[in-house]
Amino acid sequence: MSTMTRTTTHSHRLGPQQTRLGFAGVLRSEWIKLRTLRSTVWSYLFVIVLTLGMALVMSLTIANGMGGEMDARGMPDAAQTELFVQSSVFGVYLAQLVVAVLGVLVVTGEYSTGMIRSTLAAVPTRLPALAAKAAVLFVATFVVGVVSTVGAYFVSTAVYSGYGLSASITDSDVFMPLLGAALYLALLAVFALGVGTMVRSSAGGIGIVLALILVVPVVLQMIPADWAQSVVPYLLSDAGTSMFAPESMTGGDSMGAWQSLLVVLGWVAASATGAAVLLTKRDA
């Protein structure tokens, strides 16, 4: 009888340890969920196609716009570099909308199907699940962003080389904006994930994020007040654009790349904090 008691007690002690899911397991689970969603595959394909396609359109437009009136070979190196960057990152303006929608759907899709209950049951502390979602989404979006912008650079190179223009991708003035564009897309996806976690609605989350990207900047620019113009550089989309866009695209009134990165990180931190607080306080 005592032997059976000891065996039963020992098995009860092992039970929770055997079923406990470590953070590596949560990461693996979130990666499987992300890559098996059709919305993820299509969204990332759209990002790549948009970035490459807009790079082709922009480079052809600029090249044809020269019309023989400009001696391309006589352009300063800095001007040539700016043309390459401008064409390579142009598609990010549209790709950011796709990434924002994807970031919301990654979490709201689970709420709509009820899968979130299984996720939170497997991770009762909840925060590791949110952190794993954010980490997997960030890395996947960053990789896709790098592939897209680097691919866009080679598309631009194929066009501009016929006009005697050149800019090496190993040049920091070329590579860093490409990297900055990919980083902005990844951070934007995490921001949208936080918004989706807070509102738990696909329509509501998408509406909020797209309004912040598209509507709020336009409204503030239309307000004839100094305070409104002072706020614009601190908006998520404007600060994100300043992380990678050349001066010809930003107008020269924006902050530097590193200051803009800090602003974007502030937006992401606010979204993640709100998501973490509400996720731990509300029922699934």
Backbone as CSV, one residue per row, in Angstrom:
resi,resn,N_x,N_y,N_z,CA_x,CA_y,CA_z,C_x,C_y,C_z
1,MET,0.824,-1.208,0.000,0.000,0.000,0.000,0.852,1.250,0.000
2,SER,1.924,1.236,0.819,2.827,2.390,0.875,3.557,2.575,-0.438
3,THR,3.861,1.439,-1.089,4.544,1.531,-2.379,3.662,2.205,-3.413
4,MET,2.379,1.844,-3.431,1.451,2.453,-4.375,1.287,3.937,-4.104
5,THR,1.285,4.322,-2.836,1.145,5.738,-2.479,2.327,6.545,-2.957
6,ARG,3.531,6.000,-2.784,4.731,6.703,-3.207,4.743,6.851,-4.730
7,THR,4.316,5.801,-5.434,4.314,5.841,-6.891,3.322,6.868,-7.413
8,THR,2.129,6.908,-6.794,1.107,7.854,-7.214,1.552,9.289,-6.970
9,THR,2.151,9.530,-5.791,2.632,10.868,-5.467,3.709,11.312,-6.433
10,HIS,4.617,10.370,-6.763,5.701,10.687,-7.684,5.164,11.036,-9.070
11,SER,4.115,10.301,-9.520,3.558,10.571,-10.842,2.871,11.915,-10.890
12,HIS,2.231,12.317,-9.753,1.587,13.621,-9.724,2.603,14.741,-9.798
13,ARG,3.762,14.515,-9.230,4.801,15.536,-9.278,5.349,15.707,-10.686
14,LEU,5.384,14.621,-11.431,5.945,14.691,-12.769,4.952,15.249,-13.793
15,GLY,3.651,15.091,-13.501,2.638,15.480,-14.471,2.772,16.895,-14.981
16,PRO,2.779,17.915,-14.106,2.860,19.288,-14.570,4.133,19.585,-15.332
17,GLN,5.255,18.907,-14.924,6.518,19.170,-15.602,6.495,18.628,-17.028
18,GLN,5.782,17.526,-17.206,5.744,16.931,-18.525,4.872,17.736,-19.488
19,THR,3.840,18.410,-18.935,2.917,19.137,-19.792,3.262,20.616,-19.912
20,ARG,4.230,21.088,-19.125,4.579,22.496,-19.177,5.248,22.826,-20.508
21,LEU,4.799,23.899,-21.139,5.313,24.294,-22.460,6.315,25.416,-22.290
22,GLY,7.571,25.161,-22.672,8.606,26.169,-22.567,8.481,27.204,-23.669
23,PHE,9.263,28.291,-23.544,9.157,29.377,-24.515,9.574,28.925,-25.909
24,ALA,10.550,28.010,-25.982,10.954,27.485,-27.292,9.794,26.755,-27.951
25,GLY,9.041,26.020,-27.150,7.876,25.331,-27.688,6.793,26.290,-28.134
26,VAL,6.618,27.386,-27.383,5.635,28.401,-27.772,6.056,29.055,-29.080
27,LEU,7.338,29.352,-29.212,7.841,29.926,-30.460,7.585,28.994,-31.646
28,ARG,7.876,27.715,-31.438,7.672,26.741,-32.514,6.194,26.654,-32.880
29,SER,5.337,26.674,-31.879,3.903,26.620,-32.126,3.420,27.840,-32.914
30,GLU,3.905,29.040,-32.523,3.488,30.258,-33.217,4.027,30.306,-34.638
31,TRP,5.214,29.763,-34.844,5.770,29.728,-36.202,4.946,28.811,-37.097
32,ILE,4.521,27.677,-36.552,3.700,26.758,-37.334,2.373,27.419,-37.707
33,LYS,1.776,28.112,-36.730,0.503,28.785,-37.008,0.674,29.887,-38.054
34,LEU,1.759,30.631,-37.954,1.958,31.749,-38.880,2.179,31.267,-40.305
35,ARG,3.037,30.275,-40.478,3.387,29.855,-41.840,2.310,28.997,-42.489
36,THR,1.388,28.455,-41.703,0.332,27.631,-42.293,-0.926,28.431,-42.621
37,LEU,-0.966,29.702,-42.264,-2.107,30.544,-42.596,-2.010,31.017,-44.051
38,ARG,-3.090,30.906,-44.797,-3.077,31.380,-46.171,-2.889,32.894,-46.236
39,SER,-3.465,33.586,-45.257,-3.332,35.041,-45.243,-1.875,35.456,-45.119
40,THR,-1.079,34.689,-44.376,0.336,35.000,-44.218,1.075,34.844,-45.548
41,VAL,0.856,33.724,-46.198,1.541,33.444,-47.467,1.178,34.503,-48.506
42,TRP,-0.108,34.783,-48.654,-0.532,35.761,-49.647,-0.046,37.163,-49.310
43,SER,-0.080,37.503,-48.040,0.359,38.843,-47.639,1.832,39.054,-47.955
44,TYR,2.658,38.084,-47.613,4.087,38.224,-47.883,4.382,38.199,-49.381
45,LEU,3.616,37.427,-50.128,3.784,37.447,-51.583,3.417,38.818,-52.149
46,PHE,2.349,39.410,-51.624,1.953,40.753,-52.062,3.039,41.768,-51.744
47,VAL,3.659,41.641,-50.562,4.728,42.569,-50.189,5.873,42.496,-51.199
48,ILE,6.270,41.289,-51.542,7.378,41.114,-52.488,6.999,41.635,-53.869
49,VAL,5.818,41.258,-54.338,5.382,41.678,-55.682,5.230,43.193,-55.747
50,LEU,4.620,43.790,-54.724,4.438,45.241,-54.715,5.775,45.971,-54.717
51,THR,6.696,45.504,-53.893,7.986,46.182,-53.788,8.779,46.073,-55.089
52,LEU,8.799,44.889,-55.673,9.524,44.714,-56.938,8.830,45.458,-58.075
53,GLY,7.500,45.355,-58.112,6.761,46.010,-59.183,6.873,47.519,-59.143
54,MET,6.758,48.100,-57.952,6.859,49.553,-57.833,8.282,50.031,-58.102
55,ALA,9.273,49.209,-57.780,10.655,49.565,-58.110,10.844,49.625,-59.620
56,LEU,10.243,48.682,-60.318,10.336,48.676,-61.778,9.638,49.905,-62.366
57,VAL,8.437,50.207,-61.861,7.687,51.357,-62.369,8.441,52.656,-62.105
58,MET,8.943,52.810,-60.883,9.631,54.040,-60.517,10.919,54.230,-61.309
59,SER,11.721,53.167,-61.426,12.994,53.291,-62.143,12.774,53.559,-63.631
60,LEU,11.771,52.909,-64.216,11.470,53.167,-65.627,10.957,54.594,-65.832
61,THR,10.144,55.055,-64.892,9.614,56.418,-64.987,10.729,57.451,-64.905
62,ILE,11.631,57.258,-63.946,12.744,58.193,-63.793,13.667,58.132,-65.004
63,ALA,13.967,56.915,-65.446,14.883,56.760,-66.580,14.297,57.365,-67.858
64,ASN,13.031,57.089,-68.111,12.397,57.640,-69.310,12.194,59.143,-69.189
65,GLY,12.061,59.625,-67.970,11.892,61.053,-67.747,13.124,61.852,-68.095
66,MET,14.274,61.177,-68.080,15.498,61.869,-68.464,15.425,62.298,-69.923
67,GLY,14.852,61.433,-70.775,14.610,61.788,-72.169,15.821,62.304,-72.914
68,GLY,16.978,61.929,-72.476,18.189,62.381,-73.134,18.594,63.788,-72.770
69,GLU,17.825,64.464,-71.916,18.146,65.833,-71.540,19.206,65.897,-70.457
70,MET,19.407,64.778,-69.784,20.343,64.765,-68.672,21.468,63.780,-68.970
71,ASP,22.661,64.179,-68.706,23.797,63.282,-68.895,23.925,62.419,-67.652
72,ALA,23.395,61.206,-67.740,23.363,60.333,-66.572,24.758,60.015,-66.066
73,ARG,25.684,59.839,-66.973,27.029,59.474,-66.565,27.731,60.623,-65.847
74,GLY,27.230,61.827,-66.031,27.843,62.965,-65.366,27.216,63.310,-64.033
75,MET,26.219,62.526,-63.588,25.569,62.785,-62.307,26.517,62.483,-61.162
76,PRO,26.478,63.275,-60.096,27.308,62.971,-58.917,26.926,61.616,-58.326
77,ASP,27.881,61.001,-57.653,27.622,59.683,-57.054,26.476,59.738,-56.055
78,ALA,26.407,60.820,-55.285,25.349,60.946,-54.286,23.973,60.987,-54.944
79,ALA,23.868,61.670,-56.088,22.599,61.749,-56.797,22.207,60.388,-57.373
80,GLN,23.188,59.651,-57.878,22.904,58.317,-58.397,22.443,57.383,-57.278
81,THR,23.100,57.477,-56.142,22.720,56.650,-54.996,21.294,56.936,-54.563
82,GLU,20.925,58.211,-54.555,19.574,58.594,-54.144,18.528,58.040,-55.097
83,LEU,18.841,58.008,-56.393,17.908,57.439,-57.360,17.673,55.958,-57.091
84,PHE,18.740,55.240,-56.811,18.615,53.808,-56.529,17.787,53.568,-55.274
85,VAL,18.047,54.340,-54.231,17.306,54.172,-52.978,15.843,54.531,-53.175
86,GLN,15.606,55.627,-53.869,14.233,56.077,-54.105,13.413,55.009,-54.822
87,SER,13.999,54.393,-55.820,13.281,53.353,-56.566,13.116,52.076,-55.745
88,SER,14.135,51.729,-54.977,14.124,50.463,-54.242,13.126,50.454,-53.097
89,VAL,12.906,51.590,-52.452,12.022,51.631,-51.282,10.640,52.182,-51.602
90,PHE,10.405,52.555,-52.847,9.132,53.179,-53.201,7.947,52.258,-52.900
91,GLY,8.107,50.973,-53.135,7.020,50.024,-52.913,6.650,49.833,-51.457
92,VAL,7.509,50.270,-50.545,7.221,50.114,-49.117,5.996,50.928,-48.716
93,TYR,5.726,52.019,-49.433,4.560,52.836,-49.112,3.261,52.043,-49.246
94,LEU,3.216,51.108,-50.186,2.055,50.241,-50.328,2.200,48.974,-49.493
95,ALA,3.403,48.449,-49.418,3.635,47.217,-48.666,3.306,47.381,-47.191
96,GLN,3.473,48.592,-46.645,3.180,48.806,-45.231,1.699,48.560,-44.919
97,LEU,0.827,48.810,-45.878,-0.597,48.573,-45.654,-0.877,47.076,-45.542
98,VAL,-0.223,46.289,-46.376,-0.395,44.841,-46.337,0.126,44.291,-45.016
99,VAL,1.283,44.753,-44.597,1.892,44.283,-43.356,1.034,44.669,-42.149
100,ALA,0.468,45.862,-42.175,-0.378,46.304,-41.069,-1.608,45.413,-40.927
101,VAL,-2.221,45.085,-42.045,-3.390,44.202,-42.013,-3.002,42.820,-41.501
102,LEU,-1.876,42.300,-41.965,-1.420,40.985,-41.525,-1.163,40.962,-40.024
103,GLY,-0.527,42.009,-39.497,-0.237,42.052,-38.070,-1.488,41.977,-37.229
104,VAL,-2.553,42.627,-37.667,-3.825,42.558,-36.944,-4.428,41.159,-37.039
105,LEU,-4.442,40.596,-38.245,-5.098,39.309,-38.468,-4.406,38.159,-37.750
106,VAL,-3.113,38.283,-37.488,-2.384,37.207,-36.821,-3.010,36.869,-35.473
107,VAL,-3.496,37.875,-34.768,-4.098,37.612,-33.456,-5.618,37.620,-33.498
108,THR,-6.230,38.526,-34.267,-7.695,38.580,-34.294,-8.285,37.349,-34.980
109,GLY,-7.516,36.734,-35.870,-7.990,35.505,-36.494,-8.208,34.413,-35.459
110,GLU,-7.367,34.381,-34.439,-7.530,33.386,-33.377,-8.747,33.696,-32.511
111,TYR,-9.015,34.973,-32.305,-10.205,35.321,-31.540,-11.476,34.965,-32.301
112,SER,-11.470,35.158,-33.609,-12.674,34.881,-34.401,-12.967,33.387,-34.495
113,THR,-11.928,32.553,-34.479,-12.127,31.106,-34.574,-12.198,30.429,-33.216
114,GLY,-11.843,31.145,-32.159,-11.839,30.556,-30.834,-10.546,29.845,-30.483
115,MET,-9.569,29.838,-31.411,-8.295,29.170,-31.154,-7.521,29.830,-30.019
116,ILE,-7.832,31.105,-29.751,-7.108,31.813,-28.711,-7.268,31.127,-27.356
117,ARG,-8.407,30.446,-27.142,-8.615,29.740,-25.879,-7.619,28.606,-25.725
118,SER,-7.365,27.895,-26.811,-6.376,26.811,-26.763,-4.980,27.362,-26.538
119,THR,-4.686,28.491,-27.192,-3.372,29.105,-27.038,-3.122,29.516,-25.596
120,LEU,-4.105,30.175,-24.998,-3.942,30.658,-23.624,-4.019,29.519,-22.616
121,ALA,-4.720,28.437,-22.961,-4.745,27.270,-22.079,-3.386,26.599,-22.039
122,ALA,-2.704,26.591,-23.195,-1.366,25.994,-23.257,-0.328,26.889,-22.602
123,VAL,-0.594,28.200,-22.567,0.329,29.165,-21.945,-0.478,30.003,-20.944
124,PRO,-0.719,29.485,-19.751,-1.600,30.171,-18.798,-1.110,31.563,-18.395
125,THR,0.198,31.791,-18.407,0.707,33.120,-18.031,0.473,34.157,-19.128
126,ARG,0.154,33.714,-20.331,-0.294,34.537,-21.455,0.796,35.399,-22.098
127,LEU,1.588,36.074,-21.311,2.581,36.977,-21.883,3.596,36.268,-22.779
128,PRO,4.070,35.054,-22.427,4.964,34.362,-23.356,4.325,34.092,-24.715
129,ALA,3.021,33.842,-24.732,2.344,33.616,-26.011,2.363,34.888,-26.856
130,LEU,2.097,36.033,-26.218,2.125,37.309,-26.938,3.533,37.622,-27.419
131,ALA,4.523,37.377,-26.558,5.912,37.636,-26.936,6.341,36.739,-28.091
132,ALA,5.907,35.495,-28.068,6.268,34.570,-29.143,5.627,34.998,-30.459
133,LYS,4.360,35.416,-30.413,3.703,35.901,-31.620,4.470,37.093,-32.200
134,ALA,4.826,38.031,-31.319,5.527,39.233,-31.768,6.894,38.887,-32.359
135,ALA,7.620,37.982,-31.703,8.957,37.624,-32.168,8.907,36.933,-33.531
136,VAL,8.004,35.976,-33.673,7.892,35.245,-34.938,7.448,36.178,-36.060
137,LEU,6.470,37.031,-35.772,5.983,37.968,-36.779,7.064,38.967,-37.173
138,PHE,7.815,39.447,-36.189,8.885,40.413,-36.467,9.947,39.805,-37.375
139,VAL,10.431,38.628,-37.016,11.510,37.994,-37.790,11.036,37.669,-39.202
140,ALA,9.845,37.076,-39.331,9.345,36.706,-40.652,9.153,37.934,-41.540
141,THR,8.580,38.996,-40.967,8.353,40.207,-41.759,9.668,40.888,-42.116
142,PHE,10.617,40.889,-41.199,11.915,41.500,-41.486,12.625,40.763,-42.612
143,VAL,12.600,39.450,-42.587,13.246,38.670,-43.649,12.584,38.945,-44.992
144,VAL,11.257,38.948,-45.016,10.541,39.242,-46.258,10.846,40.669,-46.717
145,GLY,10.943,41.593,-45.767,11.270,42.970,-46.118,12.655,43.104,-46.734
146,VAL,13.616,42.396,-46.179,14.978,42.438,-46.729,15.000,41.846,-48.136
147,VAL,14.341,40.702,-48.304,14.275,40.078,-49.630,13.627,41.031,-50.629
148,SER,12.571,41.708,-50.202,11.836,42.604,-51.101,12.671,43.808,-51.505
149,THR,13.260,44.489,-50.534,14.002,45.709,-50.848,15.308,45.417,-51.591
150,VAL,15.977,44.348,-51.221,17.192,43.977,-51.951,16.839,43.566,-53.384
151,GLY,15.749,42.810,-53.522,15.292,42.456,-54.863,14.924,43.685,-55.675
152,ALA,14.294,44.668,-55.014,13.939,45.916,-55.699,15.183,46.666,-56.149
153,TYR,16.253,46.593,-55.353,17.514,47.235,-55.754,18.040,46.620,-57.057
154,PHE,17.989,45.302,-57.157,18.495,44.652,-58.368,17.591,44.934,-59.573
155,VAL,16.289,45.087,-59.332,15.395,45.492,-60.419,15.780,46.883,-60.908
156,SER,16.019,47.794,-59.974,16.426,49.150,-60.348,17.768,49.146,-61.060
157,THR,18.662,48.291,-60.615,19.974,48.194,-61.259,19.845,47.750,-62.712
158,ALA,18.952,46.799,-62.958,18.754,46.311,-64.319,18.275,47.424,-65.247
159,VAL,17.494,48.355,-64.706,16.994,49.465,-65.521,18.042,50.557,-65.664
160,TYR,18.617,50.976,-64.540,19.524,52.129,-64.552,20.861,51.837,-65.223
161,SER,21.259,50.570,-65.228,22.556,50.251,-65.829,22.589,50.624,-67.308
162,GLY,21.434,50.588,-67.975,21.383,50.968,-69.372,21.563,52.458,-69.600
163,TYR,21.496,53.235,-68.528,21.680,54.683,-68.621,22.999,55.131,-67.999
164,GLY,23.838,54.166,-67.701,25.141,54.495,-67.152,25.125,54.832,-65.681
165,LEU,24.032,54.529,-64.978,23.948,54.803,-63.546,24.370,53.575,-62.759
166,SER,25.009,53.806,-61.625,25.432,52.677,-60.796,25.515,53.104,-59.338
167,ALA,25.223,52.153,-58.465,25.353,52.356,-57.020,25.493,50.984,-56.387
168,SER,26.571,50.773,-55.653,26.850,49.463,-55.071,25.981,49.218,-53.853
169,ILE,25.454,47.997,-53.751,24.624,47.658,-52.600,25.448,47.564,-51.322
170,THR,26.754,47.407,-51.462,27.622,47.370,-50.289,27.879,48.765,-49.719
171,ASP,27.499,49.788,-50.465,27.616,51.160,-49.973,26.600,51.362,-48.851
172,SER,27.042,51.881,-47.722,26.152,52.067,-46.579,24.993,53.006,-46.899
173,ASP,25.199,53.945,-47.804,24.125,54.864,-48.183,23.041,54.166,-48.995
174,VAL,23.336,52.980,-49.492,22.347,52.187,-50.213,21.775,51.100,-49.312
175,PHE,22.662,50.347,-48.660,22.215,49.189,-47.895,21.438,49.578,-46.643
176,MET,21.863,50.621,-45.937,21.190,50.991,-44.695,19.735,51.422,-44.921
177,PRO,19.419,52.211,-45.954,17.994,52.495,-46.206,17.189,51.238,-46.535
178,LEU,17.779,50.299,-47.268,17.078,49.054,-47.564,16.800,48.292,-46.267
179,LEU,17.795,48.263,-45.393,17.629,47.599,-44.103,16.613,48.348,-43.241
180,GLY,16.657,49.676,-43.300,15.715,50.481,-42.526,14.285,50.258,-42.973
181,ALA,14.067,50.100,-44.263,12.721,49.840,-44.773,12.195,48.498,-44.272
182,ALA,13.055,47.476,-44.308,12.646,46.163,-43.811,12.359,46.207,-42.311
183,LEU,13.172,46.944,-41.583,12.977,47.060,-40.136,11.663,47.775,-39.827
184,TYR,11.348,48.807,-40.588,10.089,49.523,-40.374,8.895,48.599,-40.604
185,LEU,8.923,47.810,-41.666,7.828,46.888,-41.928,7.656,45.894,-40.786
186,ALA,8.776,45.387,-40.257,8.704,44.424,-39.162,8.138,45.066,-37.898
187,LEU,8.589,46.273,-37.586,8.087,46.962,-36.395,6.619,47.334,-36.552
188,LEU,6.223,47.719,-37.752,4.826,48.048,-38.005,3.939,46.822,-37.801
189,ALA,4.400,45.663,-38.227,3.634,44.430,-38.041,3.421,44.143,-36.555
190,VAL,4.466,44.350,-35.743,4.346,44.121,-34.302,3.403,45.147,-33.671
191,PHE,3.482,46.397,-34.128,2.556,47.422,-33.644,1.118,47.016,-33.933
192,ALA,0.852,46.569,-35.162,-0.495,46.146,-35.539,-0.940,44.935,-34.730
193,LEU,-0.011,44.051,-34.421,-0.326,42.901,-33.573,-0.814,43.367,-32.203
194,GLY,-0.143,44.362,-31.638,-0.565,44.891,-30.351,-1.951,45.509,-30.403
195,VAL,-2.221,46.262,-31.466,-3.551,46.872,-31.635,-4.617,45.787,-31.759
196,GLY,-4.342,44.760,-32.555,-5.290,43.668,-32.715,-5.563,42.948,-31.412
197,THR,-4.532,42.792,-30.590,-4.703,42.146,-29.291,-5.584,42.979,-28.376
198,MET,-5.456,44.283,-28.450,-6.249,45.158,-27.586,-7.714,45.198,-27.996
199,VAL,-8.001,45.289,-29.282,-9.399,45.440,-29.719,-10.077,44.105,-30.001
200,ARG,-9.280,43.059,-30.298,-9.796,41.702,-30.523,-10.817,41.658,-31.665
201,SER,-10.709,42.563,-32.596,-11.613,42.610,-33.736,-10.811,42.902,-34.992
202,SER,-11.003,42.085,-36.030,-10.265,42.295,-37.271,-10.617,43.630,-37.906
203,ALA,-11.913,43.904,-38.019,-12.338,45.153,-38.641,-11.886,46.353,-37.826
204,GLY,-12.051,46.280,-36.517,-11.652,47.395,-35.662,-10.152,47.623,-35.669
205,GLY,-9.391,46.550,-35.566,-7.936,46.675,-35.550,-7.390,47.208,-36.859
206,ILE,-7.886,46.676,-37.976,-7.431,47.149,-39.286,-7.802,48.611,-39.476
207,GLY,-9.015,48.975,-39.058,-9.445,50.357,-39.193,-8.571,51.323,-38.415
208,ILE,-8.206,50.948,-37.188,-7.377,51.820,-36.349,-5.982,51.992,-36.956
209,VAL,-5.376,50.881,-37.343,-3.998,50.942,-37.853,-3.941,51.705,-39.179
210,LEU,-4.863,51.424,-40.077,-4.854,52.124,-41.363,-5.178,53.604,-41.190
211,ALA,-6.027,53.924,-40.229,-6.315,55.334,-39.967,-5.072,56.061,-39.475
212,LEU,-4.290,55.412,-38.626,-3.059,56.030,-38.134,-2.041,56.218,-39.258
213,ILE,-2.039,55.299,-40.216,-1.069,55.375,-41.301,-1.505,56.343,-42.397
214,LEU,-2.792,56.319,-42.744,-3.269,57.059,-43.910,-4.034,58.339,-43.576
215,VAL,-4.911,58.277,-42.591,-5.840,59.378,-42.351,-5.259,60.460,-41.453
216,VAL,-4.730,60.061,-40.314,-4.245,61.046,-39.340,-3.185,61.973,-39.923
217,PRO,-2.181,61.482,-40.662,-1.191,62.405,-41.231,-1.814,63.439,-42.158
218,VAL,-2.766,63.013,-42.981,-3.407,63.944,-43.918,-4.202,65.005,-43.168
219,VAL,-4.939,64.580,-42.143,-5.752,65.525,-41.368,-4.876,66.566,-40.679
220,LEU,-3.786,66.117,-40.074,-2.904,67.051,-39.368,-2.236,68.030,-40.336
221,GLN,-1.877,67.546,-41.521,-1.249,68.437,-42.499,-2.217,69.479,-43.030
222,MET,-3.509,69.212,-42.922,-4.505,70.169,-43.387,-4.856,71.221,-42.334
223,ILE,-4.451,70.978,-41.095,-4.756,71.927,-40.023,-3.746,73.078,-40.068
224,PRO,-4.181,74.299,-40.257,-3.253,75.451,-40.348,-2.803,75.934,-38.975
225,ALA,-2.080,75.063,-38.284,-1.593,75.423,-36.949,-0.193,74.861,-36.769
226,ASP,0.651,75.599,-36.069,2.035,75.165,-35.869,2.110,73.860,-35.099
227,TRP,1.217,73.698,-34.110,1.285,72.485,-33.294,1.003,71.235,-34.130
228,ALA,0.094,71.364,-35.109,-0.229,70.219,-35.954,0.972,69.822,-36.806
229,GLN,1.651,70.811,-37.366,2.825,70.520,-38.194,3.974,69.971,-37.358
230,SER,4.012,70.361,-36.092,5.066,69.865,-35.209,4.832,68.415,-34.809
231,VAL,3.569,67.991,-34.821,3.234,66.623,-34.430,3.506,65.628,-35.551
232,VAL,3.365,66.068,-36.793,3.456,65.167,-37.946,4.722,64.307,-37.952
233,PRO,5.920,64.846,-37.703,7.121,63.991,-37.741,7.122,62.878,-36.701
234,TYR,6.262,62.997,-35.674,6.226,61.989,-34.621,5.137,60.945,-34.840
235,LEU,4.431,61.039,-35.948,3.456,60.012,-36.285,4.170,58.739,-36.716
236,LEU,3.490,57.623,-36.548,4.107,56.329,-36.851,4.561,56.238,-38.293
237,SER,3.689,56.585,-39.226,4.035,56.429,-40.643,5.109,57.411,-41.078
238,ASP,5.051,58.650,-40.589,6.051,59.643,-40.982,7.420,59.306,-40.412
239,ALA,7.452,58.917,-39.154,8.725,58.516,-38.546,9.265,57.265,-39.223
240,GLY,8.365,56.324,-39.557,8.803,55.110,-40.238,9.391,55.400,-41.604
241,THR,8.757,56.310,-42.335,9.274,56.692,-43.647,10.650,57.329,-43.537
242,SER,10.849,58.125,-42.508,12.137,58.803,-42.330,13.262,57.837,-41.983
243,MET,12.915,56.604,-41.643,13.939,55.608,-41.350,14.673,55.159,-42.600
244,PHE,14.061,55.330,-43.772,14.680,54.773,-44.976,14.603,55.681,-46.199
245,ALA,13.649,56.591,-46.258,13.441,57.367,-47.476,14.489,58.458,-47.631
246,PRO,14.973,58.710,-48.846,15.911,59.814,-49.077,15.215,61.157,-48.918
247,GLU,16.008,62.199,-48.827,15.469,63.534,-48.577,14.502,63.980,-49.655
248,SER,14.700,63.535,-50.903,13.814,63.943,-51.992,12.399,63.412,-51.808
249,MET,12.234,62.356,-50.993,10.918,61.778,-50.773,10.262,62.295,-49.493
250,THR,11.057,62.770,-48.547,10.513,63.236,-47.277,10.378,64.751,-47.223
251,GLY,11.011,65.443,-48.149,10.917,66.900,-48.156,11.980,67.583,-47.336
252,GLY,12.794,66.818,-46.640,13.891,67.400,-45.879,13.499,67.966,-44.532
253,ASP,12.206,67.883,-44.149,11.772,68.429,-42.868,11.640,67.365,-41.787
254,SER,11.940,66.131,-42.116,11.778,65.042,-41.168,13.015,64.879,-40.304
255,MET,12.878,64.011,-39.290,13.992,63.725,-38.390,14.977,62.776,-39.064
256,GLY,16.116,62.583,-38.426,17.090,61.644,-38.937,16.628,60.211,-38.745
257,ALA,17.342,59.279,-39.362,16.932,57.877,-39.328,16.914,57.311,-37.921
258,TRP,17.940,57.624,-37.122,18.018,57.059,-35.778,16.966,57.654,-34.848
259,GLN,16.729,58.954,-34.956,15.673,59.572,-34.150,14.309,59.017,-34.548
260,SER,14.113,58.809,-35.837,12.846,58.250,-36.308,12.658,56.823,-35.806
261,LEU,13.734,56.056,-35.757,13.655,54.702,-35.227,13.195,54.709,-33.777
262,LEU,13.707,55.636,-32.987,13.291,55.731,-31.593,11.806,56.056,-31.475
263,VAL,11.313,56.920,-32.348,9.887,57.268,-32.340,9.040,56.037,-32.666
264,VAL,9.439,55.302,-33.691,8.701,54.093,-34.069,8.736,53.073,-32.933
265,LEU,9.884,52.921,-32.294,9.988,52.004,-31.161,9.061,52.432,-30.024
266,GLY,8.887,53.738,-29.850,7.963,54.231,-28.838,6.527,53.820,-29.142
267,TRP,6.125,53.930,-30.411,4.793,53.490,-30.815,4.616,51.988,-30.582
268,VAL,5.618,51.217,-30.932,5.543,49.766,-30.756,5.478,49.407,-29.274
269,ALA,6.276,50.096,-28.466,6.273,49.828,-27.021,4.912,50.137,-26.410
270,ALA,4.303,51.250,-26.839,2.986,51.613,-26.315,1.942,50.566,-26.700
271,SER,1.990,50.125,-27.934,1.045,49.110,-28.389,1.251,47.788,-27.660
272,ALA,2.504,47.381,-27.516,2.795,46.113,-26.848,2.417,46.161,-25.370
273,THR,2.653,47.297,-24.726,2.301,47.426,-23.309,0.792,47.343,-23.120
274,GLY,0.053,48.066,-23.938,-1.402,47.999,-23.854,-1.917,46.594,-24.096
275,ALA,-1.334,45.909,-25.083,-1.755,44.542,-25.383,-1.456,43.608,-24.219
276,ALA,-0.276,43.755,-23.607,0.105,42.891,-22.498,-0.809,43.091,-21.288
277,VAL,-1.117,44.351,-20.979,-1.975,44.643,-19.823,-3.372,44.075,-20.029
278,LEU,-3.956,44.328,-21.182,-5.322,43.867,-21.427,-5.400,42.352,-21.574
279,LEU,-4.371,41.750,-22.142,-4.386,40.294,-22.317,-4.380,39.575,-20.980
280,THR,-3.662,40.110,-20.011,-3.584,39.470,-18.699,-4.793,39.765,-17.810
281,LYS,-5.529,40.819,-18.100,-6.645,41.213,-17.246,-7.998,40.735,-17.763
282,ARG,-8.112,40.450,-19.062,-9.398,40.067,-19.622,-9.500,38.554,-19.810
283,ASP,-10.729,38.085,-19.869,-10.960,36.688,-20.204,-10.733,36.502,-21.702
284,ALA,-10.415,35.253,-22.073,-10.220,34.936,-23.488,-11.538,35.030,-24.236
